[in-house]
Amino acid sequence: MKSIKFNRSTMMCCITLLSLTASMTSCAKKTSKPTDPVTVTDVDGNVYTTVRIGTQLWMTENLRTTRYKDGTAIPTGLSNTSWGDASAGAFAIYAENNAHNTTYGKLYNWYAVNTGKLAPEGWHVPSRAEWETLVSNLGGSSVAGGKLKAISSLWNAPNLGASNSSGFAALPSGYKGTSGGYELMGESAYWWASSARNASQADYLRVDDDLAGAAINGATKQFGYAVRCIKD
């Protein structure tokens, strides 16, 4: 076998290519900025950690506030009929169990989102376009769900594709339906977008235990979904 010899010119070319590759890899991977807040606190004093994903800074937990950022209380404890007929902001805790609030956050109807006062100061509820950017940053709709989902026994098996490589740490918070019932804790997570589809529906992002993907769809504004906030 002949040995392979490299002259100085060839070596310099290889070093240049390696440096270029490292530079391109570094540019493609977004990291936290020195100015990124490590935590954010809502008006109730709840503290949330943060993570940078691409160009966006997100909370890593679902919102738990009982008040808008101006201090106004958000209605809760609605009857099933009142919940389904609501045209103003309200929240619920899954199955009225406070332990679920600690783990999964609260479930808000879209009218609470639409006030523009639900997120802490300097933050907001993401638009459909901002959810689409997140999904794109994570490789597209067919794989983004796995990168968003926490590796946790709270997810029903198989928790397909779950890696939490994004740091988003999504948990299966389920939802409150328009009839007032609670569904799909352990199976699915839903987060409102600030964007309305039409007079009766608004956008949301969904991930499921049996899918690696993430889907953006529309639902009646009286549904109770979790809320994640993004930095202004």
N, C-alpha and C positions, 0 to 999 in steps of 0.2 A: 504494500500500500504506500502511496506517495504522501509525504507530508505536505500540508498546505501552508504556504508562506504568505505573509501579509507585509506589504511595504508600508512606509509611513503614510503615503497618500490614502491607501485603502483603510488603514487604521483610523485616520482622521475622519474619513467619510463615515465609518461605522459609529464613531463617537458622536458625530453630528446628528446622525439618524436617531441614535438612542436618546440624545438630548431633546430632539424634536418630538419624539414619541412621548417622553416623560412630560414635556410641556403641554402637549395636546391632551394627555390623560388628566393632568392637573387642572386644565381649563374646563374639561368636561364635567368634573366633579365639583359641585358647589359645597362650600363649607361655611360654618358659622362665621359671621362678621364680628369684629371686636365690639361693635356698637349694638349687637343683638341683645335684647334683654333675656336673661336666663329664665325669668318667671314673669308672670303678669297677674295682677290682683283685681278681682271684680269689686263692685260696690258693696257686696256683702262681706268682703274680706277673704273669699276663697282664693287660693293661690294655685296657679296652673304653670307647669313647666312648658317650655317652647322647643321647637325644632325647626331648623331651616331645611327646606326641601326645594332644590333649584333656586329660583329667585324669590321664593315666598317663605315667610316666617309664620308658622302655625302653632296653635296650642296643641299639646299632646293629650289633652283630656277634654271631655265634653263639658259644656257650660252648666253651672249649678246655681246661678243667681236666682233669687226670689224677687229682685227689684231691677228696674231699668236704671241706667247709669245716672239719671237725674234724681234717683232716690224713690221714685214712684213704685209702689208695690204692684207686682204682676198678679192678677187674679188667679186663684187656684181653688180646688175643692168643688169644682162645678159638677152638677148632676150630669148623668149621661145625656139627657135631652139638651141641657144647656151647652154642654161641650159640642155636640153635633150641630147646634144652631148658632154657635159663636161667630161673631163678626169683629171681635176685639181680642187683644192678646190674652193668653192664658197659658198656664203650665200644669203639668201633672208629674207625679213620680210613679214609675212602673209599679202597678199593683198596690199603690199607696204604701209601699214598703221603703222606709228611709234608708235601709241598707243598700238598696238599689241606687239611691241618689248618690251615695258615696262612691260607688263603683262605676256607675254608668252616666251620672248626671241626670238632668231633668229632661222631660219631653215637652217641647213648646209647640203651640200651633203657629202657623205661618204669620198670623196677624201680629204676634209678639215680635217676630223677625222684622216685619214691615214697618214697625215704628221707627227703626233706625237707632233705637236706644238700648238694644239688648246687650250688645257687646261692651266690654270695658272701654274706657277712654283710650283712643289711639288704635283701636281694633274695630273690626266689623265682621258681619256674617258674609261669607264669600258669595259672589255672584256665580251664575252658571259658568261664565267664561273663566272664572278663577278656579272652579272645580275642574274644568276641562284642561286648564294649564297644569294643575297638579297631576291629573291622570296622564297627560302627555309626558311630563317630567319623569314619570315612573314607568315609561315604556309602552303606554297605550292601554286601552280598555280591557284587553284580553289578559293582562298580567298585573295591572295596578292594584287590584284588590288584595292579592297575596302580599304585596309589599306594604300595604297599609295595615293589614291585620296583625294584631298581637299574637305571639305564640303563647296561648293560654288555654287552660282547661275550661275556661268560661265559654269558649267556642265549642259547639258540638262537633264531633268527628264528622268528616275528615279534616275540617279547616284547611281546605285545599289551597296549596301554594303559599301558605302563611310563612312569612319570613321576618316581617316588621323591619325590613331593610331600610325603610324610609324613616323610621322612628316615630311614625304617626300613632302607633299603639291602639289601633281600633279594636273596640270590644263590642259584642253583640247585644246592643241595648234594646232591640225590638222597637215597638211603636204602640201608640194609643190610637185606636180607630175612631171613625166618626160616630160610631154607636157607643163609644165609651169603653170598649173592651181593650185588653192588652194582648199583644200577639208577638211571637217570634223572638223573644229573648233567648239567647243561646244560638240562634240561627242566623240572624241578620242585623245589620246596622244601617240606619238611615240618618242623613244629615240634610237639613234644609239648605237651599240656596236663597239668596235674597231676591232672585228673579221670579217674577210672575209669568206664567204661560198665557193665561187668559183671566177672565173675571172670576173663575172658580178654582183654578189650579196654579200651583207653583212648582218650581224645579227642586229636585233633591238628588243626592248621590247615595248609592246603595252598594254594600258588599255583603256576601253570603258565605256560610260555612262550606257549602259544596261547590263553590266556584272560585277560581283564581282571579277572575276579572272584577271590574267595577263598572256600574251602569248609572247613567244620568237619565232620570225620567221625570214624570210629573204626577202630582197627587193633589187631592182636594185639600184646600187650605186649612180645614178643621182637623186634619191629622196631627197627632203629636209625635214629632221627631226630635232627635238630639240636635244640638247645635255645636259646631266647631267654629272658632274664630280665627281670623287671619289679620296680620298686622297691616295697618294703613300704609 
